[in-house]
Amino acid sequence: MADIIPLTGKDTVEQARLIREATKIFFETANIKVFESQSAEDAFYQRWFGNYLKTDPASFLLAVDENGAAIGYLAGCLDSFSEAARIIISDISFYTPAFCSALRDHPSHFHINVKPGYQGKGVGRQLISGFIQLCRDQGSRGIHVVTGAKSRAVDFYRTCAFTPFTLPDATPDLAVLVYAIPAP
């Protein structure tokens, strides 16, 4: 099993190394492999990875192996609907006003990727468990996650106790799942 650690609290050299390793995982596991330009690649990176590092670094979790190398990451956002998170959601088209309103009770969200070769071994489940605990500790009422409706990730999230959530204006190619965090 992996150790789950927050990105914050590391010295700058170690942080930079872990970010480089997580970035490599990001591009290895991305749905898009070829970009029309460097600026398109940079925008993709910022949308799904970089903005999370800038906006909510305390919610950026890493799975590391016994040697301290990153084997997975969870880029989290504790309050997707806060002013601080505007840079994140304003660049993701499905975050419409109706979408945000419907998910007010599930303000936290994340993106997760695990290095090929470590997938299917519980690393993703450990990262999600760590994020759930972080959300609980910070007083979040719930978490939402969005993925492709036909993605195998839907079944994965369901095994992590997320339940499907129907949104009135969601496109049929998206699946939204939620996890409610009970009040203490």
C-alpha positions in Angstrom: 0.0 0.0 0.0 1.0 3.6 -0.5 1.4 6.4 2.0 -0.9 9.3 1.5 0.7 12.6 2.2 -0.3 16.3 1.6 1.8 18.3 -0.8 2.1 21.1 1.7 4.6 20.9 4.6 7.4 19.6 2.4 10.5 21.6 1.7 10.5 23.4 -1.7 13.0 20.9 -3.3 10.9 17.9 -2.3 7.7 19.7 -3.3 9.1 20.5 -6.7 10.1 16.9 -7.2 6.7 15.6 -6.2 4.9 18.1 -8.4 7.1 17.0 -11.4 6.3 13.3 -10.7 2.6 14.0 -10.3 2.7 16.1 -13.5 4.1 13.1 -15.4 1.3 10.9 -14.0 -1.2 13.6 -15.1 0.0 13.5 -18.7 0.5 9.7 -18.8 -3.2 9.2 -17.7 -4.8 12.1 -19.5 -7.6 11.4 -22.0 -5.9 13.8 -24.5 -2.4 12.9 -25.6 -1.9 15.3 -28.5 -2.5 19.0 -28.4 -2.9 21.4 -31.3 -0.4 23.8 -29.7 1.8 24.4 -26.6 -0.8 26.9 -25.4 -3.6 24.3 -25.7 -1.5 21.9 -23.7 -0.7 24.5 -21.1 -4.4 25.4 -20.8 -5.3 21.7 -20.3 -2.7 21.4 -17.6 -3.9 24.5 -15.8 -7.6 23.5 -16.0 -7.2 20.0 -14.5 -4.0 20.3 -12.4 -2.2 23.6 -12.1 -5.2 25.7 -10.9 -5.6 23.2 -8.0 -2.0 23.6 -7.0 -2.4 27.4 -6.9 -5.9 27.6 -5.4 -6.0 24.8 -2.8 -2.5 23.3 -2.2 -3.6 21.9 1.2 -6.1 19.7 -0.6 -3.5 18.3 -3.0 -2.7 14.8 -1.8 -0.1 12.4 -3.1 0.3 8.7 -2.9 3.9 7.7 -2.5 5.7 4.4 -2.7 8.2 3.0 -0.2 10.9 5.2 -1.7 8.9 8.4 -1.5 8.2 8.6 -5.3 4.7 9.8 -6.4 2.5 7.0 -7.7 -0.8 8.9 -7.7 -2.3 12.2 -6.8 -5.6 13.8 -5.9 -6.1 17.4 -6.8 -8.8 18.5 -4.5 -10.9 21.6 -3.9 -12.6 22.0 -0.5 -15.1 24.6 -1.6 -15.7 24.6 -5.3 -18.2 27.5 -5.0 -16.0 29.9 -3.1 -14.6 33.1 -4.6 -11.1 31.5 -4.2 -12.1 28.6 -6.4 -13.5 30.7 -9.2 -10.3 30.2 -11.2 -11.0 26.5 -11.1 -14.7 26.3 -12.0 -14.8 29.2 -14.4 -12.6 27.2 -16.8 -14.7 24.0 -16.6 -17.8 24.3 -18.9 -20.1 22.1 -16.8 -19.9 24.4 -13.8 -23.0 26.3 -14.9 -25.0 28.3 -12.3 -27.7 25.5 -12.2 -24.9 22.9 -11.7 -23.4 24.8 -8.8 -26.7 25.5 -7.2 -27.8 21.8 -7.3 -24.5 20.8 -5.7 -24.4 23.3 -2.8 -24.6 20.5 -0.3 -21.5 18.8 -1.9 -19.1 21.7 -2.3 -15.9 19.7 -2.4 -14.6 18.0 -5.5 -11.4 16.4 -6.9 -9.5 15.0 -9.8 -7.5 11.8 -9.3 -5.0 9.9 -11.3 -2.8 6.9 -10.5 0.3 5.9 -12.3 -0.1 3.0 -14.7 1.1 -0.2 -13.0 -0.4 0.9 -9.7 -4.0 1.2 -10.9 -6.4 -1.4 -9.5 -4.2 -1.9 -6.3 -6.1 0.3 -3.9 -4.1 3.5 -4.4 -7.0 5.5 -5.7 -9.2 4.3 -2.9 -6.6 5.4 -0.4 -6.4 8.8 -1.9 -10.2 9.2 -1.8 -10.3 8.1 1.8 -7.6 10.7 2.6 -9.6 13.4 0.9 -12.9 12.4 2.6 -11.1 12.7 6.0 -9.6 16.1 5.0 -13.1 17.3 4.0 -14.6 15.9 7.2 -11.9 17.7 9.3 -12.5 20.9 7.4 -16.3 20.8 7.9 -17.3 20.1 4.3 -20.8 18.7 4.0 -20.1 16.6 0.9 -18.1 15.9 -2.2 -19.0 15.7 -5.9 -17.1 14.2 -8.7 -17.7 14.4 -12.4 -16.6 11.9 -15.0 -17.7 10.5 -18.4 -21.0 8.7 -18.2 -19.4 5.6 -19.9 -16.1 5.8 -18.0 -15.1 2.9 -15.9 -14.5 5.5 -13.2 -18.2 5.5 -12.5 -18.0 2.0 -11.1 -14.9 2.9 -9.2 -16.5 5.9 -7.5 -19.6 3.8 -6.6 -17.3 1.2 -4.9 -16.0 4.2 -2.9 -19.5 4.9 -1.6 -20.3 7.7 -4.1 -23.9 7.7 -5.4 -25.2 8.9 -8.7 -26.7 12.4 -8.6 -29.1 13.6 -11.3 -28.7 17.2 -12.5 -31.5 18.8 -14.5 -29.2 20.4 -17.1 -26.4 17.9 -17.2 -25.4 16.6 -20.6 -25.9 12.8 -21.0 -22.2 12.3 -21.6 -21.4 13.2 -18.0 -21.9 11.3 -14.7 -22.1 13.2 -11.5 -21.6 11.3 -8.2 -21.8 12.6 -4.7 -20.6 11.6 -1.2 -22.4 13.1 1.8 -20.3 13.7 4.9 -22.4 13.3 8.0 -22.3 16.1 10.6 -20.2 15.3 13.6 
